[in-house]
Amino acid sequence: MSFLKELDDLGYDELVVRFDGPPLEDLVENSPHVFYQEVAMLLREQDPHAGAAFLRGRAGSDQPPARLVGALFGLSWQGATDIEHRPLLLGQLGHPDELVVQEAIDGLASLGSSQDVDVVASHATHPSPYVRGAVLRYRQRVFDVAARPWLLTGLSDADPVVRFWALDALDNLGQQSDDELIGQMTQDKDPDIATHAQVIVDLRAEY
């Protein structure tokens, strides 16, 4: 089920048509990629194998960026990327659109393999905070607690998007020794980061 109610009653063939068409009008300006991500998710839910095959065919650079993001997202559906999708993901790391690169890195992270460490690390200083955040998620997924030094560096990034994901990844490590550091982030100058940190503090207090 999608949070876009307009998609919930569509069958597989109708979803294919929607994926190849324009996004919903109210998403065109700000977040068209969300529409394609939702359609891709529903395609995989309705027919995992056919959906994956369809999305592989839409994962080329000839696609509009928002649709390409949706295709890459769908190939990493439920956080489990098939190894055969790896070349497609690697091929998009040089894409000019930051959200495409972010999605490609997240797809590689879902493989959980360290074989792409160097190429992903080359994006650690990418100008886009979305890409830098994706690199942190990749490192946390692949290196687990060994990623902690990178996550600590991310907590001091100038952009709140990166700090958000560094904080989230640090929490995912599940180390009680990080409680104090996470607590300090409740004083972050960005109110969204401060709120996110407080939510994490409250949840960790329950365990």
Secondary structure, 3 states (H helix, E strand, C coil): CCCCHHHCCCCHHHHHHHHCCCCCHHHCCCCHHHHHHHHHHHHHHHCHHHHHHHHHCCCCCCCCHHHHHHHHHHHCHHHCCCHHHHHHHHHCCCCCCHHHHHHHHHHHHHHCCHHHHHHHHCCCCCCCHHHHHHHHHHHHHHHHHHHHHHHHHHHCCCCHHHHHHHHHHHHHHCCHHHHHHHHHHHHCCCHHHHHHHHHHHHHHHCC
